[in-house]
């Protein structure tokens, strides 16, 4: 009965929210918008499905160079870089121009960038993170002005006409936490690295609270975390202090780090201290993360993730569908995958090769319309 009740609670969480990932951190970089034409990306998008015909009629609304704005709350970390690459790649393949606005973790600046994009009458707006309290008025102005909007990882779902996509944070968290529990036989002390105030982190925390009830012999002995300009480095220093507080083998069984910047810092601290009996489990993945996971004696055992570049491509395709006048869903969640150390080969792999070892990785066929192959062929 107890297991049934827990499963029901998790299912309820999975049904109650559809927005989600990475908490922002401030940066010293300039937020000046940049017109960006992308370089080649290492991974091919799913837009040109085998069934698509290059002779399909291209809707008039997208059969011209479009100006697309990407308004981002932050650009910290390799996940963000690979997400941006996916957006650039897809917009370029469709013959569009991408203008990137980076708010460096400042929601006020992000709202101002959104207003700028609306005033410039761009053809479509992509939003990366942020919160409704700062962005909803600007998004409502965009929709009223006839500018389609697709948002990623935020709570802008109260605005009619906006499609909100995410990584399904509830599934991400449960996949990782369940793997953690199984790896330590459902008992032991764990360290929780977390920061509140961000939609995806709050969702992951809800699942964590259920996890503690599901596994009563797993005890949290320390909790810390903050989003800073150097999150991974700061986490490493904080984790080092925890290791000194709990110096004996067996004091800590595992670390739960539901952001890869946290997992990177924890992994480096544990390796430096020679405490590799401690296991690290995280959320999100990048080339840098894979390198750390595959290092000899790495404590980072697994990470639940979706391909950040694929997120960018899917989000861009939804926006082009909106511009073309097609129906798009209110919510869309990409399917996450658990990438575990023991399933990877002995040789180093990168994100573009991961599909060989993780079924379905980076190949979402979401938001694909028949005319997209023709549009890509036109701009090849």
C-alpha positions in Angstrom: 0.0 0.0 0.0 2.8 2.4 0.9 4.5 1.8 -2.5 1.2 2.3 -4.3 0.5 5.6 -2.5 4.0 6.9 -3.3 3.6 6.0 -7.0 0.2 7.8 -7.0 1.8 10.9 -5.5 4.5 10.9 -8.2 1.9 10.4 -10.9 0.0 13.3 -9.5 3.0 15.5 -9.7 3.7 14.5 -13.2 0.2 15.5 -14.2 0.1 18.8 -12.3 2.8 20.7 -14.1 4.2 21.0 -17.6 6.8 23.7 -17.4 10.3 23.2 -16.3 15.5 23.2 -16.1 18.5 25.1 -15.3 18.4 27.9 -12.8 19.9 31.1 -14.0 23.0 32.8 -12.7 24.2 36.4 -13.2 27.0 37.0 -15.6 29.4 39.9 -16.2 28.9 39.6 -20.0 27.1 42.3 -21.9 23.5 41.9 -22.7 23.7 43.8 -26.0 21.7 41.9 -28.6 23.7 40.2 -31.3 22.7 39.2 -34.8 23.9 35.6 -35.1 24.4 33.3 -38.0 25.3 29.8 -36.7 28.2 27.6 -37.5 27.6 23.9 -38.3 26.3 21.9 -35.4 27.5 18.4 -34.6 24.1 16.8 -34.7 21.4 16.7 -37.4 17.9 17.9 -36.4 14.8 15.7 -36.8 13.0 18.2 -39.0 13.6 16.4 -42.3 11.8 13.1 -41.6 12.0 10.3 -44.2 8.3 10.8 -44.9 8.7 14.5 -45.6 8.7 15.6 -49.2 10.9 18.4 -50.5 8.0 19.2 -52.9 5.5 20.0 -50.1 4.1 23.5 -50.4 5.8 26.0 -48.1 3.3 28.3 -46.3 3.7 31.9 -47.5 4.2 33.2 -44.0 7.5 31.3 -43.6 8.6 31.3 -47.3 10.8 34.3 -46.7 13.7 35.3 -44.5 12.3 35.7 -41.0 13.8 37.6 -38.0 13.6 35.6 -34.9 14.4 36.9 -31.4 15.7 34.6 -28.6 15.3 36.3 -25.2 17.4 34.4 -22.6 17.6 34.9 -18.9 21.2 33.6 -18.8 23.8 31.8 -20.8 25.9 30.2 -18.1 27.3 26.7 -18.6 27.7 24.2 -21.4 24.0 23.2 -21.4 23.1 26.7 -22.3 25.7 26.9 -25.1 24.4 23.6 -26.6 20.8 24.8 -26.4 21.7 28.0 -28.2 23.5 26.0 -30.9 20.4 24.0 -31.5 18.3 27.2 -31.9 20.9 28.7 -34.2 21.1 25.6 -36.3 17.3 25.2 -36.9 16.6 28.9 -37.6 19.5 29.0 -40.0 18.3 25.8 -41.9 14.9 27.6 -42.3 16.7 30.7 -43.8 16.0 32.9 -40.8 18.1 35.5 -38.9 18.5 35.0 -35.1 18.9 37.9 -32.8 20.0 36.8 -29.3 19.3 38.9 -26.2 21.1 37.7 -23.0 19.9 39.2 -19.7 22.8 37.8 -17.7 20.4 36.6 -14.9 18.6 39.9 -14.5 14.8 39.5 -14.9 14.3 43.3 -15.3 16.8 43.3 -18.1 15.1 40.3 -19.7 11.7 42.1 -19.6 13.3 45.1 -21.3 14.8 42.9 -24.0 11.4 41.3 -24.6 9.9 44.8 -25.0 12.7 45.6 -27.5 12.0 42.5 -29.6 8.3 43.4 -29.7 9.0 47.0 -30.6 11.3 45.9 -33.4 8.4 43.8 -34.8 10.3 40.6 -35.1 8.5 37.7 -36.8 8.7 35.4 -33.7 10.0 35.2 -30.2 11.7 32.4 -28.4 12.0 32.7 -24.6 14.5 30.8 -22.6 13.8 30.6 -18.8 12.6 33.6 -16.9 9.4 34.0 -14.8 5.9 35.1 -15.5 6.0 37.8 -12.8 8.6 39.7 -15.0 7.7 38.6 -18.5 4.0 38.1 -18.7 3.1 41.7 -19.6 5.6 41.7 -22.4 4.5 38.3 -23.7 0.9 39.6 -23.7 1.9 42.6 -25.7 3.7 40.3 -28.2 0.7 38.1 -28.7 -1.6 41.1 -29.0 0.8 42.5 -31.7 0.5 39.2 -33.6 4.0 37.9 -32.8 4.1 34.2 -32.0 5.8 33.2 -28.8 7.3 29.8 -27.7 8.7 29.6 -24.2 11.1 27.1 -22.6 11.4 26.3 -18.9 9.2 28.9 -17.3 5.7 29.5 -16.0 4.3 31.6 -18.9 1.4 29.1 -19.5 -1.2 31.6 -18.3 -0.9 33.6 -21.6 -3.3 32.4 -24.2 -1.6 31.4 -27.5 1.8 30.7 -26.0 3.3 27.2 -26.3 5.5 26.3 -23.3 8.0 23.4 -23.6 10.1 21.8 -20.9 12.1 18.7 -20.1 9.5 17.1 -17.8 11.3 18.0 -14.6 9.2 15.5 -12.5 10.3 12.6 -14.7 13.9 13.9 -14.7 14.0 14.0 -10.9 12.4 10.7 -10.4 14.6 8.9 -12.9 17.7 10.2 -11.2 16.5 9.7 -7.6 15.3 6.2 -8.2 18.7 5.3 -9.7 20.4 6.8 -6.6 18.3 4.8 -4.2 18.9 1.6 -6.0 22.6 2.2 -6.2 22.9 2.5 -2.4 20.4 -0.2 -1.5 17.9 2.3 -0.2 19.9 3.4 2.8 22.6 5.9 3.8 23.3 9.6 4.3 23.1 11.9 1.3 24.0 15.5 0.5 21.4 17.6 -1.4 22.7 20.5 -3.5 19.8 22.7 -4.5 18.7 26.3 -4.9 15.1 27.6 -4.8 13.3 30.3 -6.6 13.4 28.9 -10.1 10.5 27.0 -11.7 12.5 23.8 -12.7 14.3 23.5 -9.4 11.1 23.9 -7.4 9.5 21.1 -9.4 12.5 18.8 -8.9 12.4 19.5 -5.2 8.7 18.4 -5.0 9.8 15.0 -6.3 12.7 15.0 -3.9 10.4 15.4 -0.9 8.4 12.4 -2.1 11.6 10.5 -2.6 12.5 10.9 1.1 9.2 9.5 2.1 9.5 6.6 -0.3 12.9 5.7 1.1 12.9 6.4 4.9 16.3 4.9 5.4 17.9 7.5 3.2 18.7 10.6 5.3 19.7 14.1 4.2 22.6 15.3 6.3 23.5 18.4 4.5 21.9 20.8 2.0 23.5 23.8 0.2 23.6 25.5 -3.2 23.5 28.8 -4.9 23.4 30.1 -8.5 26.4 32.3 -9.0 28.6 33.5 -11.9 30.9 30.5 -11.0 28.4 27.9 -9.8 30.5 24.8 -10.4 33.6 26.3 -8.7 31.6 27.6 -5.7 29.9 24.3 -5.3 33.3 22.5 -5.3 34.4 24.7 -2.4 31.2 24.1 -0.5 31.3 20.4 -1.1 34.9 20.3 0.1 33.8 21.8 3.4 31.1 19.1 3.7 33.7 16.4 3.1 35.8 17.8 5.9 32.8 17.8 8.2 32.1 14.2 7.4 35.7 12.8 6.9 35.1 9.0 7.3 34.3 6.5 4.6 30.6 5.7 5.0 29.6 9.1 6.4 28.1 10.0 3.0 26.7 7.5 0.6 25.7 9.8 -2.3 25.1 13.4 -3.5 21.9 14.5 -5.3 22.7 17.4 -7.6 19.7 18.3 -9.8 21.7 20.7 -12.0 24.8 19.7 -13.8 26.7 22.8 -12.6 26.2 21.4 -9.1 27.2 17.9 -10.1 30.4 19.1 -11.7 31.5 21.0 -8.6 30.6 18.0 -6.3 32.4 15.6 -8.5 35.6 17.6 -8.6 35.6 18.1 -4.8 35.0 14.4 -4.2 37.8 13.3 -6.6 40.2 15.8 -5.1 39.6 14.5 -1.6 40.0 10.9 -2.7 36.5 10.1 -1.5 35.3 8.3 -4.7 33.2 5.9 -2.7 30.6 8.7 -2.6 28.3 8.5 -5.6 27.0 11.6 -7.5 23.7 11.7 -9.4 22.6 14.7 -11.4 20.3 16.3 -13.9 21.2 17.7 -17.4 24.1 16.8 -19.6 26.7 18.3 -21.9 30.0 17.4 -23.5 31.9 18.6 -20.4 29.7 16.5 -18.2 30.2 13.4 -20.2 33.9 13.9 -20.0 33.7 14.0 -16.2 31.4 11.0 -16.0 33.8 8.9 -18.1 36.9 9.9 -16.1 38.7 7.0 -14.3 37.1 6.5 -10.8 34.6 9.2 -11.4 32.0 9.4 -8.6 29.4 10.9 -11.1 27.4 7.7 -11.8 24.4 9.0 -13.8 22.5 12.0 -15.0 18.9 12.3 -16.2 18.7 14.6 -19.2 17.4 15.6 -22.5 19.6 16.8 -25.4 19.9 20.6 -25.0 20.5 21.1 -28.7 17.4 19.1 -29.5 15.4 21.3 -27.1 16.5 24.3 -29.1 15.6 22.7 -32.4 12.1 21.6 -31.2 11.4 25.0 -29.8 12.3 26.7 -33.0 10.2 24.3 -35.1 7.2 25.0 -32.9 7.7 28.7 -33.5 7.8 28.3 -37.2 4.6 26.2 -37.1 3.0 29.1 -35.2 4.2 31.6 -37.8 2.8 29.4 -40.5 -0.6 29.4 -38.8 -0.6 25.8 -37.7 -2.0 24.6 -34.4 0.6 24.0 -31.7 0.0 22.5 -28.2 -0.3 24.6 -25.1 2.3 22.3 -23.4 5.0 20.0 -24.7 7.5 18.0 -22.6 10.5 16.3 -24.2 11.1 12.8 -23.0 14.1 12.6 -20.7 16.7 9.8 -20.6 18.9 8.4 -17.9 22.5 8.3 -19.0 24.5 6.1 -16.7 28.2 5.6 -16.5 28.0 1.8 -16.8 26.1 2.1 -20.1 28.8 4.2 -21.8 31.7 2.7 -23.7 35.3 2.7 -22.6 36.2 5.2 -25.2 35.3 8.9 -24.6 32.0 10.0 -26.3 30.4 13.4 -26.9 26.8 14.5 -27.2 26.6 13.9 -30.9 27.6 10.2 -30.4 25.4 9.6 -27.4 22.5 8.3 -29.5 24.6 5.2 -30.2 24.3 4.3 -26.6 21.1 5.9 -25.4 18.0 5.0 -27.4 16.1 8.0 -28.6 18.7 10.5 -27.6 18.7 13.8 -29.6 16.2 12.7 -32.2 12.9 14.1 -31.3 10.4 14.2 -34.2 8.2 16.7 -32.4 6.9 19.8 -34.3 7.8 18.5 -37.7 5.6 19.6 -40.6 5.9 18.2 -44.2 6.9 21.6 -45.6 9.9 21.9 -43.3 12.0 19.6 -45.5 11.2 21.7 -48.5 12.1 24.9 -46.6 15.4 23.4 -45.5 16.2 22.2 -49.0 15.5 25.7 -50.3 18.1 27.3 -48.0 20.7 24.5 -48.3 
